Amino acid sequence: MAANEADIKIWGLGVGPGDPELITLKALRILQAADVIAYPAPDGADSLVRAIAATHMPVGAEEMIISTPMVTERHPAQNAYDEAAGQIDEHARAGKTIAILCEGDPFFYGSFMYLYSRLSENWRVGVVPGVSSLNAGAAELGVPLAERNDVVSVIPATLDEADLAERLAAADAAVIIKVGRHLDKVRRVLEAEGLAAGARYIERATMDGQRIASLDDMSDQKAPYFSLIIVRKAADI
Ligand SMILES: C[S@@+](CC[C@H](N)C(=O)[O-])C[C@H]1O[C@@H](n2cnc3c(N)ncnc32)[C@H](O)[C@@H]1O
């Protein structure tokens, strides 16, 4: 344990993209010593991050579900984070150590950041980085992301077509995340930019049910939530 960690009661732990072995030793140690283990679960559904950490969960730890509403408006989600931050604050005041589980890396598009901003007003909150989907996707696809002066862009598929095209044109490599129902739009843009042939798709990277495909070979109209596309322009290896 690092010397300056002793006073930390609240932790955000990256547990990696799916394979339970892709958790760091540090996250594992903190998880197994925690009094309370908190994790998000979309309304009424199972928690994916709980499933990733299942084999590592310590016996007897209290579990806290952070129920996150599946809506696009910010307001209900903000209420859920306010409520969860209040509960975590109470646990910390009672002297307990709380581990908040995060899929992939906590600060890479993770909803943990909404709890962090609330809790760090009164507490020192520790963050343990995790293997993100970006790294897991590249490794599983066998696509090195960057060399020398390459610029890699992470592009949410939620952007509009013109923005997607502009950002793709400017990058040497791109990781397109949040593909889901935007698959068709992304395909159109990649085709228009002449990049579809080199685009590699992966869903559920390192999880059970992982699937890999070339975008050209896929006829799907939609992709699952846990999917991304990597585009690598000419490599000079
Ligand atoms: C809200 S972001 C969370 C990212 C996560 N914190 C990370 O470090 O990878 C969710 C998006 O990440 C991507 N993603 C996360 N895990 C993935 C996985 N195992 N396989 C493929 N894509 C994944 C998908 O594009 C998904 O829509």
The ligand as a Tripos MOL2 file, in Angstrom:
@<TRIPOS>MOLECULE
LIG
   27    29     1     0     0
SMALL
NO_CHARGES

@<TRIPOS>ATOM
      1 C1        -19.6640    4.7580  -21.1010 C.3       1 LIG1
      2 S1        -18.3400    4.1120  -22.0580 S.3       1 LIG1
      3 C2        -17.3920    3.3400  -20.7790 C.3       1 LIG1
      4 C3        -15.9500    3.0820  -21.1600 C.3       1 LIG1
      5 C4        -15.1690    2.3550  -20.0740 C.3       1 LIG1
      6 N1        -15.0820    3.1450  -18.8640 N.3       1 LIG1
      7 C5        -13.7730    1.9860  -20.5370 C.2       1 LIG1
      8 O1        -12.7870    2.2980  -19.8630 O.co2     1 LIG1
      9 O2        -13.6400    1.3370  -21.5810 O.co2     1 LIG1
     10 C6        -19.1210    2.7510  -22.8190 C.3       1 LIG1
     11 C7        -18.5800    2.4680  -24.1910 C.3       1 LIG1
     12 O3        -17.2820    1.8950  -24.0900 O.3       1 LIG1
     13 C8        -17.1300    0.8670  -25.0430 C.3       1 LIG1
     14 N2        -16.8890   -0.3950  -24.3210 N.ar      1 LIG1
     15 C9        -16.7510   -0.5530  -23.0010 C.ar      1 LIG1
     16 N3        -16.4480   -1.8310  -22.7140 N.ar      1 LIG1
     17 C10       -16.3880   -2.5010  -23.8740 C.ar      1 LIG1
     18 C11       -16.1060   -3.8440  -24.2190 C.ar      1 LIG1
     19 N4        -15.8000   -4.7570  -23.2950 N.pl3     1 LIG1
     20 N5        -16.1210   -4.1830  -25.5320 N.ar      1 LIG1
     21 C12       -16.3900   -3.2500  -26.4740 C.ar      1 LIG1
     22 N6        -16.6730   -1.9770  -26.2010 N.ar      1 LIG1
     23 C13       -16.6660   -1.5920  -24.9150 C.ar      1 LIG1
     24 C14       -18.4040    0.8070  -25.8730 C.3       1 LIG1
     25 O4        -18.2050    1.5780  -27.0300 O.3       1 LIG1
     26 C15       -19.4120    1.4470  -24.9350 C.3       1 LIG1
     27 O5        -20.4680    2.0250  -25.6610 O.3       1 LIG1
@<TRIPOS>BOND
     1     1     2 1
     2     2     3 1
     3     2    10 1
     4     3     4 1
     5     4     5 1
     6     5     6 1
     7     5     7 1
     8     7     8 2
     9     7     9 1
    10    10    11 1
    11    11    12 1
    12    11    26 1
    13    12    13 1
    14    13    14 1
    15    13    24 1
    16    14    15 ar
    17    14    23 ar
    18    15    16 ar
    19    16    17 ar
    20    17    18 ar
    21    17    23 ar
    22    18    19 1
    23    18    20 ar
    24    20    21 ar
    25    21    22 ar
    26    22    23 ar
    27    24    25 1
    28    24    26 1
    29    26    27 1
@<TRIPOS>SUBSTRUCTURE
     1 LIG1         1 GROUP 0 **** ****
